[in-house]
Each structure stands twice: as structure tokens, then as C-alpha cells.
């Protein structure tokens, strides 16, 4: 099996993807500084740095940061959230799009809209901003982070009865799925992306 290089913006994703694909040859590159710099907007220097890093990879690559997804796609790498957005569009709307970083909102919304339009459906998207929870993740309190996401998602679902599915926009949010008890499908990108990239996993 050919190697797959994953570009992360946090060390936390290394164990996540190793667990999802234990038999795969995964090469992890962690660049937390990319996300820090992108929060205020992706300037020319950062764009070129990311493009060059991905272009230098021998073999396949994947950027696990949603905020940087558009740049990764420009460099020819698949976007981690694209298979998830396709799955959400296939289910149909209204889709609840939950995100914990404001820099994630625009690229995630645009990608989900693209998935809907590709399937010739009208985009039905409801945003659920959870930006007040991000500090739990950066502080290393991942369980608290995931539990709080689950609580907000559950509350929001109880208030809106016609939601078809929930999309957890960032890979870092995936752990919340184990705390959410709902008949509404809750989609997270890491597992869906790895199934798409490595069908044998």
C-alpha cells in the first residue's frame, strides 16, 4: 500500500488517524502554525507555503484542517470534508452545520453548497456556531470539548424537528459523536474520509 501523507494542524489528529487506519502507511506532518496564521485570513505567504509543502509530497496527501481545505484542494490534495459533505447532500436537507472556528464557517458552507448543487439539490443549511467551545480543545480538554459539542447539538436538534442530518465541520469535533444520542445522522469527517481514500480500511 502506498504511503499517505497527512497534514495536521494539531498533534491530536495523529492518534485519531492511526486508529482509523492501523494497517496503512501514514506519514504525519503537524503544522499548528498554519492554523494560527490562517485564523486572520490566508495571506500569500501562507498560501504558497502550503501549496509547496503539498506539492513536494511523493504520493497521495490529505490536509485534515477544514480551514485550509481550499488551499489543499488547489494543491491537488483531496479535502477531508468532501466525502462527508457528499454524504450529507445525499441525505438531503435541512442540514445542521456545526463548527467551532469562525475560519471554518465559510469554506465548510461553500463546500456543502457545492455538494448539494452537484447532486442537483437546493442547499438547505442551518449554521450552528460553537466558537465558544474551541478553547477546550486548545487547552487539551478534548473530552469536555466533545461533551459540550454533543450537548449543544442535542439541544439544537430538540428545538428544530426537521433536521435531516448534522455535519460536524472540523475533524477535531469527531469525538462528539459518541456522546450524541439521536435518530438524526451525525456525520464526522475523519472516518468518512479514510473510507473514501482507503476503502480497504
FIKE-999027 format. One line per 2 residues: number of its first residue (from 0); their letters; for each residue x, y, z of N, C-alpha, C, O. Coordinates in nm, 3 decimals. Example, Ala and Ser with C-alpha at 12.3 -4.5 7.8 and 13.67 -1.06 7.14 Angstrom:
2
0) AS) 1.319,-0.569,0.780,1.230,-0.450,0.780,1.320,-0.330,0.780,1.424,-0.332,0.846 | 1.285,-0.225,0.708,1.367,-0.106,0.714,1.290,0.003,0.787,1.341,0.114,0.804
REM end
This chain:
201
0) XX) 0.084,-0.120,0.000,0.000,0.000,0.000,0.088,0.125,0.000,0.180,0.137,0.081 | 0.060,0.217,-0.091,0.139,0.339,-0.100,0.115,0.427,0.023,0.009,0.422,0.085
2) XX) 0.216,0.506,0.056,0.206,0.594,0.173,0.106,0.706,0.149,0.088,0.753,0.036 | 0.042,0.747,0.257,-0.048,0.862,0.254,0.005,0.964,0.353,0.016,0.935,0.472
4) XX) 0.036,1.084,0.304,0.087,1.190,0.391,-0.028,1.276,0.438,-0.104,1.330,0.357 | -0.040,1.289,0.570,-0.147,1.371,0.627,-0.088,1.496,0.689,0.005,1.490,0.770
6) XX) -0.143,1.610,0.650,-0.102,1.738,0.707,-0.204,1.777,0.814,-0.322,1.798,0.785 | -0.157,1.787,0.938,-0.243,1.822,1.050,-0.205,1.960,1.105,-0.094,2.008,1.084
8) XX) -0.300,2.022,1.174,-0.268,2.146,1.245,-0.274,2.124,1.396,-0.269,2.220,1.473 | -0.285,1.998,1.439,-0.277,1.964,1.581,-0.227,1.821,1.596,-0.258,1.734,1.514
10) XX) -0.149,1.797,1.701,-0.097,1.662,1.728,-0.209,1.563,1.757,-0.193,1.443,1.739 | -0.323,1.614,1.804,-0.433,1.527,1.844,-0.481,1.437,1.731,-0.534,1.329,1.755
12) XX) -0.463,1.481,1.607,-0.515,1.403,1.494,-0.428,1.282,1.461,-0.475,1.191,1.393 | -0.304,1.279,1.507,-0.215,1.168,1.473,-0.274,1.037,1.523,-0.285,0.941,1.447
14) XX) -0.312,1.032,1.650,-0.368,0.908,1.707,-0.502,0.874,1.642,-0.534,0.757,1.620 | -0.580,0.978,1.612,-0.711,0.954,1.551,-0.698,0.879,1.420,-0.769,0.781,1.398
16) XX) -0.610,0.924,1.334,-0.598,0.862,1.202,-0.520,0.731,1.206,-0.547,0.641,1.127 | -0.426,0.718,1.296,-0.359,0.589,1.314,-0.458,0.483,1.359,-0.449,0.367,1.319
18) XX) -0.553,0.524,1.443,-0.654,0.430,1.491,-0.751,0.392,1.379,-0.794,0.277,1.370 | -0.784,0.487,1.294,-0.878,0.459,1.185,-0.817,0.371,1.077,-0.888,0.295,1.011
20) XX) -0.686,0.381,1.057,-0.620,0.304,0.951,-0.491,0.241,1.005,-0.382,0.280,0.964 | -0.504,0.144,1.096,-0.385,0.086,1.162,-0.290,0.014,1.067,-0.171,0.000,1.098
22) XX) -0.340,-0.032,0.954,-0.255,-0.108,0.861,-0.203,-0.022,0.746,-0.128,-0.071,0.661 | -0.242,0.103,0.744,-0.200,0.191,0.636,-0.063,0.254,0.667,-0.025,0.268,0.783
24) XX) 0.007,0.290,0.562,0.136,0.358,0.575,0.109,0.508,0.579,0.102,0.573,0.475 | 0.093,0.561,0.699,0.059,0.702,0.716,0.181,0.782,0.760,0.253,0.744,0.852
26) XX) 0.202,0.893,0.692,0.308,0.987,0.730,0.241,1.113,0.781,0.163,1.176,0.710 | 0.270,1.150,0.905,0.204,1.265,0.967,0.296,1.387,0.968,0.411,1.380,1.012
28) XX) 0.244,1.498,0.920,0.314,1.626,0.927,0.225,1.721,1.007,0.113,1.750,0.965 | 0.273,1.770,1.120,0.193,1.857,1.207,0.243,2.000,1.195,0.360,2.029,1.223
30) XX) 0.153,2.090,1.154,0.187,2.231,1.138,0.081,2.317,1.207,-0.006,2.375,1.141 | 0.088,2.324,1.338,-0.007,2.404,1.415,0.001,2.552,1.376,-0.098,2.625,1.385
32) XX) 0.118,2.595,1.333,0.135,2.736,1.297,0.051,2.776,1.176,0.013,2.892,1.163 | 0.021,2.681,1.088,-0.060,2.713,0.972,-0.199,2.760,1.014,-0.250,2.859,0.961
34) XX) -0.261,2.689,1.108,-0.394,2.729,1.152,-0.390,2.861,1.228,-0.477,2.946,1.210 | -0.289,2.878,1.312,-0.275,3.004,1.385,-0.268,3.122,1.289,-0.330,3.226,1.312
36) XX) -0.192,3.106,1.183,-0.176,3.214,1.086,-0.300,3.232,0.999,-0.327,3.342,0.952 | -0.376,3.124,0.978,-0.493,3.130,0.890,-0.615,3.191,0.957,-0.708,3.233,0.888
38) XX) -0.616,3.198,1.088,-0.734,3.249,1.158,-0.765,3.393,1.121,-0.881,3.434,1.123 | -0.664,3.469,1.087,-0.686,3.607,1.047,-0.698,3.623,0.897,-0.701,3.735,0.846
40) XX) -0.703,3.511,0.826,-0.708,3.515,0.679,-0.582,3.453,0.621,-0.474,3.464,0.679 | -0.596,3.389,0.509,-0.482,3.320,0.446,-0.413,3.416,0.350,-0.467,3.448,0.243
42) XX) -0.295,3.461,0.388,-0.223,3.556,0.303,-0.140,3.482,0.198,-0.138,3.359,0.195 | -0.074,3.557,0.113,0.001,3.499,0.002,0.114,3.409,0.050,0.136,3.301,-0.006
44) XX) 0.185,3.451,0.154,0.298,3.371,0.203,0.251,3.236,0.256,0.313,3.133,0.227 | 0.144,3.236,0.333,0.093,3.110,0.388,0.041,3.021,0.275,0.065,2.900,0.275
46) XX) -0.029,3.080,0.182,-0.081,3.002,0.069,0.032,2.931,-0.005,0.024,2.812,-0.033 | 0.137,3.006,-0.036,0.249,2.948,-0.110,0.320,2.840,-0.029,0.363,2.739,-0.084
48) XX) 0.332,2.862,0.101,0.398,2.765,0.187,0.322,2.632,0.188,0.382,2.525,0.180 | 0.190,2.640,0.197,0.108,2.519,0.199,0.111,2.450,0.063,0.126,2.328,0.054
50) XX) 0.097,2.529,-0.043,0.099,2.472,-0.178,0.230,2.399,-0.204,0.230,2.290,-0.260 | 0.340,2.459,-0.163,0.471,2.398,-0.187,0.490,2.271,-0.105,0.548,2.174,-0.153
52) XX) 0.442,2.272,0.018,0.455,2.154,0.105,0.378,2.036,0.048,0.429,1.924,0.047 | 0.257,2.061,0.002,0.176,1.952,-0.053,0.233,1.906,-0.187,0.235,1.786,-0.215
54) XX) 0.279,1.999,-0.268,0.336,1.964,-0.398,0.462,1.879,-0.384,0.495,1.801,-0.473 | 0.533,1.894,-0.273,0.658,1.821,-0.253,0.638,1.676,-0.209,0.732,1.598,-0.207
56) XX) 0.514,1.642,-0.176,0.485,1.506,-0.128,0.493,1.407,-0.244,0.441,1.431,-0.352 | 0.559,1.295,-0.218,0.562,1.187,-0.316,0.449,1.090,-0.281,0.452,1.024,-0.177
58) XX) 0.350,1.084,-0.368,0.234,1.001,-0.340,0.115,1.085,-0.299,0.111,1.206,-0.325 | 0.019,1.021,-0.236,-0.106,1.089,-0.200,-0.091,1.168,-0.071,-0.008,1.137,0.014
60) XX) -0.173,1.271,-0.057,-0.171,1.352,0.064,-0.312,1.393,0.100,-0.404,1.387,0.018 | -0.330,1.435,0.225,-0.459,1.480,0.275,-0.435,1.584,0.382,-0.355,1.563,0.473
62) XX) -0.503,1.698,0.371,-0.496,1.800,0.475,-0.618,1.783,0.564,-0.731,1.788,0.517 | -0.596,1.762,0.694,-0.706,1.733,0.785,-0.767,1.859,0.847,-0.856,1.849,0.931
64) XX) -0.720,1.976,0.807,-0.771,2.102,0.860,-0.873,2.161,0.764,-0.841,2.191,0.649 | -0.995,2.178,0.810,-1.102,2.230,0.726,-1.075,2.373,0.682,-1.104,2.409,0.568
66) XX) -1.018,2.454,0.771,-0.990,2.594,0.737,-0.898,2.604,0.617,-0.910,2.697,0.537 | -0.806,2.508,0.603,-0.707,2.511,0.495,-0.749,2.425,0.375,-0.671,2.404,0.283
68) XX) -0.872,2.377,0.378,-0.917,2.284,0.275,-0.912,2.339,0.134,-0.875,2.268,0.041 | -0.948,2.466,0.118,-0.948,2.523,-0.017,-0.807,2.528,-0.075,-0.787,2.507,-0.195
70) XX) -0.709,2.556,0.011,-0.570,2.560,-0.037,-0.522,2.420,-0.070,-0.454,2.400,-0.171 | -0.557,2.323,0.014,-0.518,2.185,-0.012,-0.574,2.138,-0.146,-0.506,2.072,-0.224
72) XX) -0.699,2.173,-0.171,-0.763,2.134,-0.297,-0.692,2.201,-0.415,-0.674,2.140,-0.520 | -0.653,2.325,-0.397,-0.580,2.396,-0.502,-0.448,2.327,-0.534,-0.401,2.330,-0.647
74) XX) -0.390,2.265,-0.431,-0.263,2.195,-0.449,-0.282,2.054,-0.505,-0.184,1.984,-0.533 | -0.407,2.012,-0.520,-0.434,1.880,-0.577,-0.462,1.772,-0.474,-0.477,1.655,-0.510
76) XX) -0.470,1.809,-0.348,-0.500,1.712,-0.242,-0.650,1.707,-0.217,-0.716,1.810,-0.227 | -0.704,1.591,-0.187,-0.848,1.585,-0.155,-0.877,1.657,-0.025,-0.793,1.663,0.064
78) XX) -0.996,1.711,-0.014,-1.037,1.777,0.110,-1.098,1.675,0.204,-1.180,1.594,0.164 | -1.058,1.680,0.328,-1.103,1.581,0.425,-1.255,1.581,0.440,-1.314,1.477,0.468
80) XX) -1.317,1.696,0.422,-1.460,1.704,0.447,-1.547,1.683,0.323,-1.669,1.683,0.333 | -1.486,1.665,0.207,-1.564,1.649,0.086,-1.650,1.522,0.088,-1.769,1.532,0.059
82) XX) -1.596,1.404,0.121,-1.683,1.285,0.127,-1.797,1.302,0.227,-1.908,1.254,0.204 | -1.771,1.370,0.339,-1.876,1.394,0.438,-1.984,1.485,0.381,-2.103,1.460,0.401
84) XX) -1.944,1.591,0.312,-2.041,1.682,0.254,-2.124,1.612,0.146,-2.244,1.639,0.133 | -2.062,1.525,0.070,-2.136,1.448,-0.030,-2.240,1.359,0.038,-2.353,1.348,-0.010
86) XX) -2.201,1.296,0.149,-2.294,1.210,0.223,-2.411,1.292,0.277,-2.525,1.247,0.274 | -2.381,1.412,0.328,-2.486,1.498,0.381,-2.584,1.541,0.272,-2.705,1.541,0.292
88) XX) -2.530,1.577,0.157,-2.615,1.619,0.045,-2.701,1.503,-0.004,-2.815,1.522,-0.045 | -2.645,1.382,0.001,-2.722,1.264,-0.040,-2.841,1.242,0.054,-2.950,1.207,0.010
90) XX) -2.818,1.263,0.184,-2.928,1.253,0.281,-3.031,1.361,0.253,-3.151,1.337,0.262 | -2.982,1.480,0.220,-3.071,1.592,0.191,-3.089,1.684,0.311,-3.051,1.650,0.423
92) XX) -3.146,1.800,0.284,-3.160,1.900,0.390,-3.293,1.892,0.462,-3.381,1.813,0.426 | -3.306,1.975,0.563,-3.208,2.072,0.613,-3.092,2.004,0.687,-3.112,1.910,0.764
94) XX) -2.971,2.053,0.662,-2.850,2.005,0.728,-2.809,2.105,0.835,-2.802,2.225,0.809 | -2.780,2.055,0.954,-2.726,2.140,1.059,-2.573,2.134,1.051,-2.513,2.029,1.073
96) XX) -2.512,2.247,1.020,-2.367,2.255,1.006,-2.308,2.315,1.133,-2.321,2.435,1.158 | -2.243,2.232,1.213,-2.184,2.277,1.339,-2.034,2.300,1.321,-1.965,2.218,1.261
98) XX) -1.986,2.411,1.374,-1.842,2.442,1.362,-1.797,2.516,1.487,-1.876,2.584,1.553 | -1.668,2.502,1.517,-1.613,2.562,1.640,-1.509,2.669,1.612,-1.457,2.730,1.706
100) XX) -1.478,2.694,1.488,-1.386,2.802,1.450,-1.454,2.886,1.343,-1.504,2.832,1.245 | -1.455,3.016,1.360,-1.517,3.104,1.262,-1.451,3.091,1.125,-1.517,3.106,1.023
102) XX) -1.320,3.063,1.123,-1.249,3.049,0.996,-1.294,2.926,0.919,-1.264,2.912,0.800 | -1.365,2.837,0.985,-1.416,2.715,0.922,-1.550,2.739,0.852,-1.585,2.669,0.757
104) XX) -1.624,2.838,0.899,-1.762,2.857,0.855,-1.774,2.872,0.703,-1.848,2.797,0.639 | -1.701,2.966,0.646,-1.716,2.994,0.503,-1.675,2.877,0.415,-1.752,2.838,0.327
106) XX) -1.555,2.817,0.435,-1.519,2.705,0.348,-1.611,2.584,0.364,-1.638,2.515,0.266 | -1.658,2.559,0.485,-1.747,2.444,0.507,-1.882,2.466,0.440,-1.936,2.377,0.376
108) XX) -1.936,2.587,0.456,-2.064,2.618,0.394,-2.055,2.610,0.242,-2.143,2.554,0.177 | -1.949,2.666,0.187,-1.932,2.665,0.041,-1.919,2.522,-0.012,-1.974,2.489,-0.117
110) XX) -1.847,2.438,0.062,-1.828,2.300,0.017,-1.958,2.222,0.025,-1.989,2.143,-0.064 | -2.035,2.243,0.131,-2.163,2.175,0.144,-2.260,2.221,0.035,-2.334,2.141,-0.020
112) XX) -2.258,2.349,0.005,-2.342,2.400,-0.105,-2.302,2.335,-0.237,-2.387,2.302,-0.319 | -2.171,2.318,-0.256,-2.123,2.256,-0.380,-2.173,2.111,-0.390,-2.214,2.066,-0.497
114) XX) -2.169,2.040,-0.277,-2.216,1.901,-0.276,-2.364,1.892,-0.311,-2.405,1.804,-0.386 | -2.443,1.984,-0.256,-2.586,1.988,-0.288,-2.607,2.014,-0.437,-2.685,1.945,-0.502
116) XX) -2.537,2.112,-0.489,-2.556,2.150,-0.628,-2.508,2.041,-0.723,-2.565,2.022,-0.830 | -2.402,1.970,-0.683,-2.353,1.859,-0.765,-2.459,1.751,-0.778,-2.468,1.682,-0.880
118) XX) -2.539,1.736,-0.673,-2.646,1.637,-0.676,-2.779,1.697,-0.720,-2.886,1.637,-0.706 | -2.769,1.818,-0.775,-2.885,1.890,-0.830,-2.996,1.906,-0.726,-3.114,1.883,-0.753
120) XX) -2.954,1.948,-0.607,-3.048,1.975,-0.499,-3.027,2.117,-0.450,-2.916,2.171,-0.459 | -3.132,2.177,-0.398,-3.119,2.310,-0.340,-3.054,2.299,-0.203,-3.100,2.221,-0.119
122) XX) -2.949,2.376,-0.177,-2.883,2.371,-0.047,-2.977,2.416,0.065,-3.036,2.524,0.058 | -2.989,2.334,0.166,-3.064,2.370,0.286,-2.971,2.353,0.405,-2.950,2.241,0.453
124) XX) -2.914,2.463,0.451,-2.809,2.459,0.553,-2.845,2.552,0.669,-2.883,2.667,0.648 | -2.834,2.500,0.789,-2.852,2.581,0.909,-2.723,2.578,0.988,-2.676,2.471,1.027
126) XX) -2.666,2.693,1.011,-2.539,2.701,1.083,-2.560,2.691,1.233,-2.654,2.748,1.289 | -2.470,2.617,1.298,-2.468,2.609,1.444,-2.328,2.648,1.491,-2.242,2.561,1.505
128) XX) -2.304,2.777,1.515,-2.171,2.821,1.560,-2.147,2.783,1.706,-2.228,2.813,1.794 | -2.035,2.716,1.730,-1.998,2.673,1.865,-1.859,2.726,1.898,-1.778,2.657,1.961
130) XX) -1.832,2.849,1.855,-1.697,2.905,1.868,-1.654,2.923,2.013,-1.534,2.931,2.041 | -1.749,2.931,2.105,-1.712,2.946,2.245,-1.654,2.821,2.307,-1.608,2.824,2.421
132) XX) -1.656,2.711,2.234,-1.606,2.583,2.287,-1.462,2.553,2.246,-1.401,2.461,2.300 | -1.409,2.628,2.151,-1.278,2.593,2.094,-1.167,2.592,2.198,-1.073,2.514,2.185
134) XX) -1.176,2.676,2.299,-1.069,2.683,2.398,-1.053,2.551,2.473,-0.943,2.520,2.519 | -1.159,2.472,2.485,-1.147,2.341,2.549,-1.050,2.252,2.471,-0.970,2.179,2.529
136) XX) -1.060,2.260,2.339,-0.972,2.178,2.255,-0.828,2.226,2.264,-0.737,2.146,2.282 | -0.808,2.356,2.252,-0.671,2.408,2.256,-0.608,2.393,2.394,-0.485,2.387,2.406
138) XX) -0.690,2.385,2.498,-0.639,2.362,2.633,-0.611,2.215,2.661,-0.559,2.180,2.767 | -0.647,2.130,2.567,-0.624,1.986,2.584,-0.738,1.913,2.652,-0.726,1.793,2.681
140) XX) -0.849,1.982,2.677,-0.965,1.919,2.742,-1.059,1.863,2.635,-1.171,1.910,2.618 | -1.011,1.760,2.564,-1.086,1.711,2.449,-1.218,1.645,2.488,-1.318,1.660,2.417
142) XX) -1.220,1.574,2.600,-1.346,1.512,2.642,-1.451,1.619,2.671,-1.567,1.607,2.630 | -1.410,1.722,2.742,-1.501,1.833,2.771,-1.547,1.899,2.642,-1.665,1.932,2.628
144) XX) -1.456,1.916,2.550,-1.485,1.975,2.419,-1.594,1.894,2.348,-1.693,1.950,2.300 | -1.574,1.763,2.342,-1.668,1.678,2.271,-1.802,1.669,2.343,-1.907,1.666,2.279
146) XX) -1.799,1.666,2.475,-1.924,1.661,2.551,-2.006,1.788,2.532,-2.128,1.783,2.518 | -1.938,1.902,2.533,-2.009,2.028,2.514,-2.069,2.039,2.374,-2.180,2.089,2.357
148) XX) -1.995,1.993,2.274,-2.049,1.992,2.138,-2.175,1.906,2.134,-2.277,1.946,2.078 | -2.167,1.788,2.195,-2.281,1.697,2.196,-2.403,1.760,2.263,-2.515,1.745,2.215
150) XX) -2.380,1.830,2.373,-2.491,1.894,2.444,-2.557,2.001,2.358,-2.680,2.011,2.352 | -2.476,2.082,2.291,-2.531,2.189,2.207,-2.604,2.131,2.087,-2.711,2.180,2.049
152) XX) -2.547,2.027,2.027,-2.613,1.965,1.912,-2.746,1.904,1.954,-2.847,1.922,1.886 | -2.747,1.833,2.067,-2.870,1.770,2.115,-2.977,1.875,2.144,-3.094,1.857,2.111
154) XX) -2.936,1.984,2.207,-3.031,2.092,2.236,-3.086,2.152,2.108,-3.207,2.175,2.097 | -2.999,2.176,2.012,-3.043,2.235,1.886,-3.138,2.142,1.811,-3.235,2.187,1.751
156) XX) -3.110,2.012,1.814,-3.198,1.915,1.748,-3.335,1.911,1.814,-3.436,1.891,1.748 | -3.337,1.931,1.944,-3.465,1.929,2.015,-3.551,2.051,1.981,-3.674,2.048,1.995
158) XX) -3.486,2.157,1.936,-3.558,2.280,1.903,-3.600,2.287,1.757,-3.691,2.363,1.722 | -3.534,2.208,1.672,-3.564,2.209,1.529,-3.594,2.065,1.487,-3.504,1.982,1.479
160) XX) -3.720,2.037,1.460,-3.763,1.898,1.444,-3.737,1.839,1.306,-3.742,1.717,1.290 | -3.709,1.921,1.205,-3.699,1.868,1.069,-3.557,1.852,1.017,-3.536,1.837,0.897
162) XX) -3.458,1.855,1.106,-3.319,1.838,1.063,-3.297,1.698,1.006,-3.335,1.599,1.068 | -3.236,1.690,0.888,-3.212,1.561,0.824,-3.081,1.497,0.870,-3.073,1.375,0.886
164) XX) -2.979,1.579,0.893,-2.852,1.529,0.944,-2.772,1.643,1.002,-2.798,1.760,0.976 | -2.672,1.606,1.080,-2.581,1.703,1.141,-2.443,1.680,1.082,-2.397,1.566,1.072
166) XX) -2.377,1.787,1.044,-2.239,1.780,0.995,-2.149,1.847,1.098,-2.167,1.965,1.130 | -2.052,1.772,1.149,-1.950,1.829,1.237,-1.835,1.874,1.148,-1.757,1.793,1.100
168) XX) -1.826,2.004,1.127,-1.742,2.057,1.020,-1.594,2.025,1.035,-1.526,2.003,0.935 | -1.543,2.022,1.158,-1.399,2.005,1.180,-1.368,1.863,1.227,-1.444,1.802,1.301
170) XX) -1.254,1.812,1.182,-1.212,1.678,1.223,-1.197,1.667,1.374,-1.221,1.561,1.431 | -1.159,1.776,1.438,-1.141,1.777,1.583,-1.271,1.753,1.659,-1.268,1.718,1.777
172) XX) -1.384,1.771,1.593,-1.514,1.757,1.656,-1.565,1.613,1.654,-1.667,1.583,1.716 | -1.497,1.525,1.584,-1.548,1.390,1.559,-1.580,1.312,1.686,-1.676,1.235,1.687
174) XX) -1.503,1.332,1.791,-1.525,1.258,1.914,-1.659,1.285,1.979,-1.702,1.209,2.067 | -1.727,1.391,1.938,-1.858,1.423,1.995,-1.963,1.321,1.956,-2.065,1.308,2.023
176) XX) -1.939,1.247,1.848,-2.041,1.152,1.800,-2.073,1.046,1.905,-2.186,0.998,1.911 | -1.976,1.009,1.986,-2.001,0.903,2.085,-2.088,0.952,2.201,-2.136,0.871,2.281
178) XX) -2.106,1.082,2.211,-2.189,1.137,2.319,-2.328,1.179,2.271,-2.413,1.215,2.352 | -2.351,1.174,2.142,-2.478,1.222,2.087,-2.572,1.104,2.066,-2.542,1.012,1.989
180) XX) -2.684,1.106,2.133,-2.787,1.003,2.116,-2.904,1.066,2.040,-2.980,1.145,2.094 | -2.916,1.028,1.916,-3.019,1.088,1.831,-3.047,0.996,1.714,-2.960,0.923,1.668
182) XX) -3.170,1.001,1.665,-3.205,0.928,1.544,-3.159,1.002,1.419,-3.161,0.947,1.309 | -3.118,1.127,1.437,-3.066,1.206,1.325,-2.920,1.169,1.300,-2.841,1.171,1.394
184) XX) -2.882,1.135,1.178,-2.742,1.101,1.150,-2.649,1.218,1.183,-2.677,1.333,1.149 | -2.538,1.186,1.249,-2.436,1.286,1.281,-2.308,1.245,1.209,-2.251,1.140,1.238
186) XX) -2.264,1.328,1.116,-2.151,1.295,1.029,-2.023,1.364,1.075,-2.024,1.483,1.107 | -1.914,1.289,1.077,-1.782,1.341,1.112,-1.684,1.302,1.002,-1.693,1.193,0.946
188) XX) -1.590,1.390,0.972,-1.508,1.373,0.852,-1.398,1.267,0.859,-1.374,1.203,0.756 | -1.329,1.244,0.972,-1.214,1.153,0.965,-1.247,1.013,0.914,-1.183,0.965,0.820
190) XX) -1.345,0.948,0.973,-1.377,0.811,0.933,-1.431,0.806,0.790,-1.394,0.717,0.713 | -1.517,0.899,0.755,-1.574,0.900,0.620,-1.465,0.924,0.517,-1.465,0.861,0.411
192) XX) -1.373,1.015,0.546,-1.264,1.045,0.452,-1.171,0.925,0.434,-1.130,0.894,0.322 | -1.139,0.858,0.543,-1.048,0.744,0.533,-1.113,0.628,0.459,-1.045,0.555,0.386
194) XX) -1.242,0.610,0.476,-1.311,0.505,0.400,-1.308,0.536,0.251,-1.296,0.446,0.168 | -1.318,0.665,0.217,-1.315,0.705,0.077,-1.175,0.691,0.017,-1.160,0.648,-0.097
196) XX) -1.073,0.728,0.095,-0.936,0.724,0.045,-0.875,0.584,0.050,-0.800,0.544,-0.039 | -0.911,0.509,0.156,-0.855,0.377,0.178,-0.971,0.279,0.199,-1.000,0.242,0.312
198) XX) -1.038,0.239,0.092,-1.158,0.156,0.105,-1.135,0.026,0.181,-1.229,-0.031,0.236 | -1.010,-0.021,0.184,-0.983,-0.148,0.249,-0.970,-0.135,0.400,-0.958,-0.237,0.469
200) X) -0.972,-0.010,0.455,-0.957,0.007,0.600,-1.089,-0.022,0.670,-1.097,-0.013,0.793
REM end
